[in-house]
Amino acid sequence: MTGAQSLVRSLEAVGVEVVFGIPGGTILPAYDPLLDSTKVRHVLVRHEQGAGHAATGYAQATGRVGVCMATSGPGATNLVTPLADAYMDSVPVVAITGQQTRALIGSDAFQEADICGITMPITKHNFLVTEPADIPRVIAEAFHLASTGRPGPVLVDIPKDVLQETTSFAWPPELNLPGYRPTLRPHGKQVREAARLITQARRPVFYVGGGVLKAGAAEQLRELVELTGIPVVTTLMARGVFPDSHRQHLGMPGMHGSVAAVAAMQRADLLVALGARFDDRVTGRLESFAPEAKVVHADIDPAEISKNRKADVPIVGDCAEIITELIDAVRNETSYGESADLAAWWLQLNSWRDTFPAGYEWPSDGTLAPQYVIERIGKLVGPDAIYAAGVGQHQMWAAQFISYEQPRTWINSGGLGTMGFAVPAAMGAQFGRPDKQVWAIDGDGCFQMTNQELATCAIEGAPIKVAVINNGNLGMVRQWQNLFYAERYSNTDLGTHKHRIPDFALLAEALGCAGLRCETKDSVDDTIRRAMEINDRPVVIDFVVGKDAQVWPMVAAGTSNDEIMAARGIRPLFDEDEVSQ
């Protein structure tokens, strides 16, 4: 068979269901046998960035590897942003790109780009295939690398003549990855030491990151949390891995986290970090972060341990394995009479939680509050749906005001913060989970970056719902201009209010979707219900909201978490007297 046929057979063999992509000259040989495949469905997107984010959305919603495909040159470089996005958030994605023929590589041929060189810093690994016989092995290795250890994107670049040459196909191939041996089982001594600290701490906190979700360890986490009685905070990438409704859940930490979550971490005497990376958005100014806390840091990637905050007890391994062993070790410690009295700690935590609950003010000019819109979507649609978000204010409100009860129901761009993520990611999630209702919570700025993928959704049968939180401007940038740049609003007005350009409802209809508009509080619920009733095509709702709403709480960039503002002009005072009381 040809190298191209070998590629398609290999994709079938590793269990690929959906490939998102666009054909072009150098990848064209692969598209010919793809037409005959009865196992791999190809979804023709409208932009390669959409293909990459769709692969990420598919992976985040299903836990399987997402796959995207593009041609050489501009097709491949259009995948750079989604690959960087997947890399930052540890998402298993395999990107397959065409490349100019081997004889032309390095000659600046038409649509030639060194995509392996370009993506080296933003992929877990990448391959340039130079022999057609290598295709099955490389594909098998790419999927293995993407999905094991710390997940991440892998790129496979295949020259056109390699796809065209004749080769023999054999499966399964023998993997050749001598230096790749991720540690899964933790060191028993480290686990026992962590259990000892857990049972002795007086102000402990479980700091739970996306690694727990990717390890499929939600059930084990809940067992450990309920066994110890310790409070939990879940990062932006971990929302849903521990139920929001659980009494031990304090919410999300970080720049726009809950006051209780931020305060708990600041005043903790022990942080048990599970699959988290002490990101700057969580820690604030690093030198003032959790000054009295000892740190147990568990992660599958040894490079993360002590990278930002020195770990007193480092544990390398898979979070599911680590948490399972921690449960046994904690039970063993408590059998000797070791258990912490957390009554005083919970008294303080509940005081913070009761004093500073999540809330918002309605705009003084009578316009619609964006937080209310998102809150009502969460209430009416419910926790069984999947929610994808763009990046900005609407992303933070979606993280704050929708209740997440299950893993893989919240999909967003955390590390890279990619505007335009929501629509293609929601599309990918819908293809991965056709049984689920999928909502994209998007901003009017983000939506205008990638809404062309609604045409893909309409034609290919992905009836996603898109709630455009239309505040007329680049909301988060405008908030920073309001707070830190003396209200000098330089180039943040998008004209979606002033000129209604574009008209989102009309644009939706033009793209084959149902277009709805909502501008008043009284019509919010009815509009959401109408959207839920339409399942034969995508739905776009233009929620016209106030332009001045801001995201609170907030820790300003570069400041200490002690300086968290619960709302404008309201800074909870976390002094020693309050803590000791």
Salt bridges, closest charged atoms under 4 A:
GLU17 OE1 - ARG64 NH2 3.01
GLU131 OE2 - ARG102 NH1 3.88
ASP134 OD1 - ARG137 NH2 3.74
GLU141 OE1 - ARG137 NH1 3.11
ASP161 OD2 - ARG102 NE 2.87
GLU165 OE2 - ARG102 NH2 2.47
GLU193 OE2 - ARG196 NH2 2.47
GLU223 OE2 - ARG331 NH2 3.16
GLU226 OE2 - ARG222 NE 3.05
GLU226 OE2 - HIS246 NE2 2.82
ASP244 OD1 - ARG239 NH1 2.74
ASP244 OD1 - HIS249 ND1 3.29
ASP279 OD1 - ARG277 NH1 3.57
ASP280 OD2 - ARG281 NH1 3.36
GLU287 OE2 - ARG285 NE 3.59
GLU292 OE1 - ARG203 NH2 2.73
ASP301 OD2 - ARG150 NH1 2.89
GLU304 OE2 - ARG150 NH1 2.84
GLU304 OE2 - LYS307 NZ 3.18
GLU321 OE1 - ARG185 NE 3.47
GLU325 OE2 - ARG185 NH2 2.93
ASP435 OD2 - ARG433 NH2 2.90
ASP442 OD1 - HIS394 NE2 3.76
GLU460 OE1 - ARG41 NH2 3.09
ASP493 OD2 - LYS498 NZ 3.58
ASP503 OD1 - ARG517 NH2 2.55
GLU519 OE2 - ARG500 NH2 3.44
ASP525 OD2 - ARG376 NH2 2.87
ASP526 OD1 - ARG529 NH1 3.91
ASP536 OD1 - ARG537 NH1 2.91
ASP542 OD2 - ARG517 NE 3.10
ASP548 OD1 - ARG478 NH1 2.70
ASP562 OD1 - ARG267 NH2 3.30
GLU563 OE2 - ARG285 NH1 3.90
